[in-house]
């Protein structure tokens, strides 16, 4: 069963002088109980799409449904069935943890006690701060409180917009472990993130840039689409190394990747010794070239730059 179906959704906004296309004919679907990731940089259209799917915004064209309900015609039914955690912390800062949770439960005509089993694993981590105002919580604790409030009415579909942005690495890991626990309860989860490393934690991912869906599939399937061997290069002068590699006719593509440069050769059997010798002639004598495993970010870079392998 499909929990979410998106069909040719488009959305644009009026700018100072012209219209800006936020989403361009976006189509995909999400299975019930799936953990689906929407991966893209800031401004790629992720939040706009989530606002449309949670009935906070109407698309210019196209259709979409959540749990079989149309996002325009059946918006009230959808709002009762989904949980939404926006990118910015949107709970009441002057209310305590317990007061925030009780308030959101009341909005959906339920109580904390009625759905406690659903949030208990998360709430136990912040329960000792239940009398503390939300404004005094750490980033990680605010994140867990927001998740509790999004779950307190027992939604069937959960939308999480960049939930780990601005929190520490430990909190990010804990949060993804919580998502796996929720998935075991057959809750469909859609999550947006700018972090490519989080893509591998999803069942399937969609790569989006400038409102265009670049690719969609399992993390492993997407990484396998790179098609050619990937190499990592390092040297003391990384700028010069980049400049020289890009000027070589043997190099198909080269781009910065962390503290290395990732590159692909036109010829899969390219002699590394020849490349090293050529670089030494250019004054780069300490270059280190080695094979490396591709990541989703590598394919994202290719798709974003419209390079075809």
N, C-alpha and C positions, 0 to 999 in steps of 0.2 A: 504493500500500500504506500502511495506517495503522500507524505505529510505536507510537502511544499511543492508547488508547481509554478514556474515562472515562464511566461511565453511572450517573447518579443517586447519586453518592457522598455519604454523610453521615457526620459525625463530631462528637461532643460530648464535653466533659470535665466532670467533677464539680467544681463550685466549692465555696465555703464553705457556701452555703445552697441552691444549685440547680445544674442542669446548664447549661453554656455551650455553645451551638451554634457549633462552629468551621467546619463546612462544611455547606451546605444544598443537597442535590440538585444537585451539580455534574456537568455533562455537557459533554464536548467531545472532539475527536480531533485528532491531530497527524499530518501526513503524513511519510513517510520523507524524511529530508534537509532537513526544514523547520527554520527558526529561529523558535521559538514563544516569545512573551513572556507572562508572567503578571504583570500590573501591578496594584499595590495598596499601600495604606499599611501600616504596621506593625500586626500584629494582624488582618489581613484574611483569613488562612487559607492564605496561600501556602506557608509552610513545612510546615504540617500536610499539605497535599495532596502535597507532594514526598516527605514521609516515608512516606506511604501508597504512592505510586507506586514508591518504591525499597524497598518491603517492610519498612520499619522500624516500621510501624504498620499495624494492621488497621482498616478502616472499620467503622462500626456497621452500615451497609447500603449497597447498591449494588455495582457491579462495576467492575473496571478491568483492563486488560491492557497489557503492554509487550512489543513485538516478538512479539505473538501469545500470550504466556504470561500466565496468570492470576496476579495479584499475591498471592493466598493459596495456591492449589494449587501453583504453580510458582515459589515464591519463590527457591529455590536457582538455578534457571536464569536468573532475572532478575538476581540479584546478580552472576552471571558475565558478563552482557551489558551492564550499565549502568555509567556513571561518575557519581559523586556528589560534588559540591563543596559542603559545607554553608556556611551563612552565617558561622559563626564559624571562624576558622583552627584546624583540628583536627589538624594534623600534629605530629610529635614535636619539641618546641622544643629538646631537648638533642642531637638528631641533626643532622648537617650536611645540606646540600642533597642531596649525592650519596647519603648514607646513607638519607635519607627515600625517595628515588626507588627505590633498590635494594630497600628493605624492602617497598614496595607492589608492586613487580614480583614479588618472591618470593611474596607472598600469592596471586598469581594464576598461579603456576607459569610465569612468563616472566622475561625479562631486559630491561635497558635497551637492550642492543644489538639484540634481536629486534624491538622496536617503535620504534626510535630515529627512523625516518623520520616517524612520526606526531607526535612531540614536539620534533623538532629545531629548528623555527622558534621555539618558545617557550623551549626549554632553552638555546639559544645566547645568549639575553638574560640568563640567570642562571648560565651555565657558569663564568664567572670567579669566582663566589662559591661554587663547589661544595664547598669545604672550610670554609665558614662555617656556624655553627650557625643553624638556622631562627629561633631567638629573636632573632638579631642582624640579620635582614633587614628592609628597609623594607616598608611595607604593600603596595606594588605588586609587590615581589619575592616576598613571601609568597603573593600572589595567583597569580603565575605558577608558583610551585613547586606550589601546591595543584592547579592545572590540569594540570600535568605528571603528578602522581601519580594524578589522576582518569582520565587518558588512557593510562597506561602499559600497560594490559592490552587496549588497542584495543577500547573499547566501541562498540556500535552506537547507543546512546542516551546522551546526556550531560545530567545534571541539575545546574544551577548556581543555587544559592540566594543571591540578592543578592551576586553576586561582586564588584561594584564599590563596595559600601558602605564608606565610610571611606578611600578612596584618592583621590589627586589627579586633577585633570581630564585631565592627559596620560596617566596610567596607565589611566584609564577608556577613553580613545580607543584606546590601544594594545590593550587587552583586547578591545574589540569588533572591531578589525581581525583579531585572532587567531581570533575566533569565525567570521568570514567565511571564513578560510582553512580552518578545520576543516569548515565546511559544504561546501566544495568537495570534501571527501573522503567525502561522502554520510553524514556523521554527523548524526543527528537531535539537535537541541539545544533543551532547554527551560530558560529562564532566568527567574528572578523578579527584580523590581526595584521600588523605590519611586519611581524617577526617571522622570517622565513623558517627558522628552526622549529616553530610551533606547528608548521604545516604538516610535518611528519607525524604529529600526534593525532591527526584527524583520519577518519575512514576514507574520506574523499575531500579534495580541495578544488576550488575554482580560482584561477589567477586572473585578476582584474587590474586594468591600468587605463586611466583616462576614460572611464565609463565603458570600456570594451572588454568583453570576456575573452582572454587570450587562450586559455586551455582549461580543461577540467578532467579529473581522473583521480586514481589513487596516488598517494605520494610516490610509491615505488614505480608505478606506471609512468608518471610524469618525468621522473628522473631518468628513466630508461630511454626517453625520447630524445635525449641529447645526441645519441647516435654515433658520436666520434670520441676517441680517447681525449681525456682532459688532463692538462699539465699545469703544475704550479711552479712559479718562478720567483726567486728571491735574490737580492743583491744588496750591497750597502747603499748604493744610489738607486732607489726604486724609481725615481722620476726618469732618470736616464735609461734605465732598463725598459720601462714602459715605452718610451719614445723610440728606442731602437727596435724593440720587438714589433711594434706597430708598423715600422717602415720595411720590415722583411717580407718579401714576396711569398715566403713559405708559411707565414702566419695568417690563418683565416680570421681569427678574432683574438683580442686581448683586452682585459679589463681588470681593474683593481678588485681584490677580494680579501678583505681583512688586512693582514700584514703580508699578503702575497699578491701576485698577479696570476690570474687564470688565463690560459691560452689554449687554442685549438689550432692544429696545423691543417693545411689543405690535404696533405698526404698522411694517411694514418700511420704509415711506416717511416715517417720522417726521422732522419738520423739526428739524434740529440747532440752527438759530438760535433756535427757540422754547425749546429746552432750555437753551441758554446764557443767554438773556434771563431765564428763570425762576431760574436759579442766581445770576445777578448780583443779582437782587432780594433774594436770601437772603444776600448779602454775599460770594459766591464770584465774584470778578471776574476771576480769572486761570485759569479752567478751559480745558483743551484737550481737545477731543473729536475722535477720528479713527477711521476704519475700521481694523480689524486682522484678520489671518488667524487662524482658530480652531486650536487645538491639541487633542491628545487629552485634555489636562487640562481643557479647557473642557467637553467632553462628559462627562468623568468627574464634574465638579462637578454637572452637571445630573442625571446618573443617581444620584449619591450622595444628592442632595437630593430625588430623586423628582419632579423638575419635568418636565413634558411639554411639548415644543415643538410 
